Amino acid sequence: MKNNINTNRFKGQTAKWLIKSVVAAGLLTLASCESNLDKINENPNDQASIDPKYLLTYVSRATFKVDGDNMYASRMMIGTDGENKYQYLKWNEASFEVYSKALLNTVKMMQEADKIKNKNYIAIGKFLRAYHFFNTSLQVGSIPYTEAVKGELGITQPKYDSQDVVMAGILSELKEANDLINTNDKIEGDIVFNGDASKWKKLINSFRLKILITLSKKTTVGSYNIATEFTSIAGSQPLMTSISDNGELKFADAADSRYSMFNNSGYGSSLYMADYFINLFKARQDPRLFTFASQTTGAKEAGKAITDFTGYNGGDPISTYSENAKLITAKNISKVNDRFYKDPTNEPSSVLSYSELEFILAEATARGWISGSAKTHYDNAIKASFSFYQTYVKNPGQYFTGFDVNQYLATPLVVYNTSAPLQEQVEKIITQKYMIMFHQSQWTSYYDYLRTGYPNYPLQPSVSAPFRFRYPQSEYNYNSANLKAALTTQYGGDDNINSKPWWLQ
């Protein structure tokens, strides 16, 4: 959610320009693409054409990435070399850069797929559109949707659609995607599922459930009854069934394919763990902590074992950064585990995992949307998370030897009680869901907090958690009439981070 560039100017340019930029930047230089580059540049006076597989690779890299900012807002990490606006909940404007990069290229991929009659690229494009419009709308509220990314049609100042229209629209796009995906049309350039259409279908349907559970404070969206639609999808459509179905990007030790935080100097110098996050794991004797955090310097010097929970400590996310810096001098604060900036591959980055899906199903069961056992889904989610880290973290034996997940599930702070009041069940689910999100799934934890109040983030006195971001300055500069109309309708004209959007009302 960094400051954005002027996206409306990009909306008015042709996809041909963007494709040439992609090629010029070297982002499409896959081993097999050399012969296709000549085709792209055969006639610069004609509209550019490109095989959709190259656009799929490019957009997937832009979509399945690690976003560190949310981990400050979600009380997982802290900074010690200056005031981080996300940690102290003082952010300002969002970015609409996604329109000029991911969405413009996604639409172009779908157009090129239509030329060759390949329904799968169109289906995946609908998923990618839904994903980015969903997250952009959660950031700010109303957004350009029905008229967005139509610069080639002359729409350079797209109108804003209300949040309920956006959410209903992307649910319909995902339904269309589910209907289109098939096993006949080949999917190449697929760095997520290696061309497996069945896994895309599972991700598409699982993501439909994620949208619906996010709207749990509402009863309907567009023509959809939220609980009824959830029940229908969960009962009739293929969903993820194991961590092998995770909607995730696996990293490789090659140019443009390495882990997002690899060689990040900030991670090695000034980023530390928040005590709020660490203490959840220490209280539950949860060994996943050892994969996220490093021992304090004092614990290392004392020769404590890596698996000694007393060797880990975090800083207070609501204290000043200078106060937390004192813990460094005292050798009593844990850095982020150095594998996150020293390992070029690390674990994959997910936009939706099987573990998260099981937590979604657990919550839906607790709310009475679907039948079955909320405890079973909850237990499955936790087991899947441990399986994920035991599979992808290097040398997992140093962290997990002797650990029994079934014993963990029976401990007092973890065990699920189906007889508890709904709010207690939701708190249990959302707390454990929060614990799987370190370097995963972008801002899901923060949005869950806004929606449910769990887990109970520490806040500074007189500071409330923002409900949204302000709109980008570029929209004021180049699309002000449409933006101001949307602001008036939603927030009485006030573009304020404390204004509550439709999905939370």
Secondary structure, DSSP 8 states (H G I E B T S, - for coil): ------HHHHHTS-HHHHHHHHHHTTTT--TT-HHHHHHHTS-TTS-----HHHHHHHHHHHHS----HHHHHTTSEEESSS--TTTTT---B---HHIIIIIHHHHHHHHHHHHTT-HHHHHHHHHHHHHHHHHHHHHHSSB--TTTT-GGGT-SS---B-HHHHHHHHHHHHHHHHHH--SSS---S-TTTTT-HHHHHHHHHHHHHHHHHHTTT-SEETTEEHHHHHHHHHHHS----SGGG-EEE---SSTTTS-TTTT-HHHHHTEEEBHHHHHHHHHHT-TTHHHHB---HHHHHTT--TT-GGG---B-TTS-HHHHHHHHHTT---BB-THHHH-SS-S-EEEE-HHHHHHHHHHHHHTTSS-S-HHHHHHHHHHHHHHHHHHHSSSTHHHHTT--HHHHHTSTTT---TTS-HHHHHHHHHHHHHTT-TT-STTHHHHHHHHH--S-----TT----S--B--HHHHHHSHHHHHHHHHHHHTT---TTS--GGG-
